[in-house]
Amino acid sequence: MSKDYEYMLKAYAESGGAPEVFKDSRVAHLVVHKNKVYGSHTVKGLVLEPRETETGVDISLLVEKGQKIEYPVHLCFGVLPDQGVQEIRIRAKIEDGAGVSLLAHCIFPNAVNVVHRMEAEIEIGNNAFYEYNEVHYHGTTGGVEVVPKAKVKVGDKSYFRTNFSLIKGRVGVFDLDYEADVGESSVLEMTARIFGYGDDRIKIREVGRLSGKGSRGLLKSRVAVKDNAQSEIFNELVASAPEARGHVDCVEIVQGNARAKATPIVSVLNEFARVTHEAAIGRVDKKQVETLMARGLEEEKAIDLVISGMLK
């Protein structure tokens, strides 16, 4: 085992991962440092093919028809030095009746000038599901730029869920751009939880198109910014089919000189569809902070605890 691989596993554990899964033959996994594949394992029904490039790795992921992968697929992407570029391109296809969950940890513990780009194209068949959970750990310097982009096509009677979490370490610059088109009787859920401080910059754009009859969609954002950090959230749900239902839910907490902006857009193009939204921006609830301070916490720690509770 190389030292870099050992350091990757150590950082993986610090970000909340369980390194022992990489020794479990029942669990598919992929470990990538910069543009090098350090570990790869697949299971029956799953085709996982990484190809190293000059700046990262191209990944082909296929879940074969009717196959439901029992255990989450564990992915670990990272850049250990203080500088570097990592570009991950994912082409995923979930065939009819198939399903898979993925857990990705992206780790940049020493970043001073690191760029991580992820571009995904995801095709989900009928009666299928795809879940992507992504956890980031960035260290304390804020010297990282993260640019994840995805285009998703969801078939009929299927399910697509994504959860993004960045609550450990500095954000740096974050620019997420996801779009999904949802078929008949299918469900879309996209959730983002981010805590920015210092001079972090956060931008989220999520678009869901409820194109199939009886489709459902939820776009949910929980973002906290303090010091001089800035956040901008753009969430859009478009319901163009009968019986389509959707909701946009955005909450941002602002402290100090931070700035936050939310733009929820709901469009209904069919008289039998319905989309709702709610957006709230403001400081931490005063009563919650006072309650914690009465129990002995300093004000700043009390505020951070309230924010942590919201993000979790």
N, C-alpha and C positions, 0 to 999 in steps of 0.2 A: 504494500500500500504506500503510495507516494505521500510526501509531506503535504502537498497541496490538497490531495484528497482528504487527508486527516483534518486539515484546517477547514475544508468545506463542511465536513461532517460536524465539526465543533461549532461552526457558525450556524449550521442547520439546527443544531440542538438549541443554541441561544435564541433562535428565532421562533422556537416553539415546536420544532419538528422532533421526530423520534428516530434517530439513526438506525436503530435495530431493525427497522422495516426493510432496509436494504439487504438484510441477510435472510429474509423470509421468502422462500421460493413461491409462496402463494400470492405475493404482492409484486405487481409490475412496477418498475421504477426507471428513472433516467436522471443522471447527475451530469451537469454541464458546467465547466468552469471556463469563462470567456468563450473560446471557440473549440474547446476540447471536451469530448465525451469521456468522462471518468468511469461511468458505470451505466449499464443498460440491461434490463431484464424484462421479458414479456411473459404472458400467460395465454392459455388456450382461449381462442376467440378474439384476441387482440393482436393487431399488427402494429408494432411501434418501431419505426425506422428513422433514426437520426442520421443526418449527413453533415459533416463538418464543412464550414465555409471559411473564407478569410476572416470574417468578422463575427461569426457566430455559428449557429446550427439550424439547419432546415429539418423539420420534423414532420413525418407522415404518420398519421394515426388513423387506424381503421378498426372499428368494432363490427365484426361480421354479423350477418343477418341472424336474428334470434338469440344472439349471445348477450347475456347480462354479466358483466365483470363483477365478481363477488366483492372484491376488496378495492378500495380507492387506489388509483394509480398515483404514485408519489413522484413528483418532479422537483428537482433542486437546480436552480439556475443562480449563478453568482459570478462576481468579479472580486477577488481577494485583494489585489494591489490597490493603491490609492488612485490609479488612473487606468482607463481602458474603455473599450467599447464592446458591447455584446448585443448582437441582433438575432433574435429568435423568430423564426417563421414557422407557423404551425398550419398544416392542412389536415383537418379532421373530418372524417365521415363516419356517421353512426347509421348503420343500415337499418332497414325496417325491423321492428321488434327487438332491437338491441338497446343496450344502455351502459353507461360508464360514469363514474365520478372521478375527478382528478383533484389532487391537493398539491399545489405548487408553492414552494418557498423560494423567494428571490432575495438573495443576501448580498449586501454591499457594505460590510462592516467598517472598512477603512477609506471609503470614497472621499476623494478630494476633487477629482475631475473624471467621473464615470458616467457613461451613457448606456442605458439599457432600453432597447427598442424591442417591442413584441408586436408581430403582425399575424393575425389569425383569420383563417377562413374556415367556417364550421358549417357542415351540412348535416342536419338531423332528419332521418327518415320518418316514416309513419309509425305510430305506437312505440316510440323510442324516447330515450332520455339522455341528457348530457348535463353534468354539473361540474363547474370549474370554480374551485376555491383557491384564492391567491392571497398569500400572506407575505408582506415585505418587511425586511429589516435593513435599515440604512446606516446605522452608526450615528454619530453625534455631530458630524461636521456639516452636513447639508450639501455636500459636493457631488450630488448625483442627479441625473436627469432621467426620468422614467417616462416612456411614451408607449403605452399599450393601445393597440387598435384592433378591432375585431368586426367582422361582418358575419352574421349568423342567419341561416335559413332553417326554419323549424317546420317540419311536415305536419300532418294531421294527427290529432290525438297524441301529441308528444309534449315533452317538457324540457325547458332550458332554464337553468339557474346559474347565476354567477355571483360570487361573493368576493369583494376585494377589501383587504384590511391592511392599513398602514398606520399603526399606532405606536410602534417602537422606533425610536430614533428620529432624526430629522427627515423631513420629506424631500427637501431640495426643490427641484422643479418636477411637477407631475402633470401630465397631459393625457387624459384618458378619452378615447373616442370609440364608442360601441354602437353598432346598429343591428337590429334584429327584425326579421319579418316572420310573422307567426301565422300558422295555418289553422285549419278548422279544429275546434275543440281542443286547442293546444294552450299551454301556459308558459308565460315568460316572467322571470323574476330577475331583476338586477339590483344588487345592493352594494353600496360603497361606504366604508367607514375610515375616516382619515383624521389625524391630529397633526396640525401644522403650527410651527412656532419659528422664532427668529425671523428670517426674511424668506421663508418658504413660499412657494407659489403653487397653487392647486387649481387645476381646471378639469372639469368633468363634463363630457357631452355624452348623453345616452338617448338613443332614439328607438322606440318600439313601434312597429306597425302591426296592428291587429287586423290582418287581412282576411282571416278565415272566420266563418260563422261560429259563434260561441267561443271565440278565443278570449284569453284573459291575459292581463299584463300588469305588473307592478314595478315601478322604478322608485327605489328608496335610497336616500342619501343621508348620512349622518357625518357632518364635518365640523370640527372645532379648530379655530385659529386664534392665536394670541401673539403678543409682541408686535412685530411688523408684518406678519404673514398675511397673505391674501388668498381668497378662494372665490371661484366663479363656477356655478353649477348651471348647466343647461339640460333640462330633462324634457323630452317630448314624447307623448303618446298619441298615435293617430288610429282611430277606430273607423274602419271603412266597411265593416261587415255587420249584418244583423246579429243581435245578441252578444256582440263583443262588449267586454267590460274591462275597464282599466283604472288605475289610480297612480298618481304621482305624489310622493311623500318626501319632502325635503326639510331637514332641520339643520341650521347652522348656529354655532355658538361663537360669539366674538368677545375677546378680552383685549385690554390694552389699546394699542394703536392699530390693531388688525382690521382688515376690511373683508366683507363678505357680500356676495351677490348671488341671487337665485333667479332663474328664469324658467318657471314651469309652463309648458305649452301643451294644451290639450285640444285635439281636433276630432270632431265627430262628423263623419261623412255619410252616416246612415241613420235614419230616424229611429231605428230600433237598437242603436248602440248607446253606450253611456261611459263617459270618462270623467273622473273627479280629480281634484288636486288640492294639496295643502302645502304651504311653505311658511316656515317660521325662522326669523333671524333675530338674535338678541343675546344678551349676556346670560350667564348662569343664573338659575333660579336662586334668588336671595335667601329664601327660607331654608332651602336645602343646605346652602353654605353656612348659615347661622346655626343650624342644627348640628352640623359637624364641628363647627368651632366651639360650640357649647360642650362638646365631648372631648375637647382638648387639642384639636387640630389647628395649626396656623392657617390663616386665610388662603394663602396660595396653595397649600396642600389640600385644603378642603375643596377649592375650585377644581384642581386637577382630579380629585377623586370623583366629583360629580361628572366631570367630562368623561373620565374613564368609564364610569357606569353607563353613560349614554352610548358610548362607542361599542361597549361589549354587549 
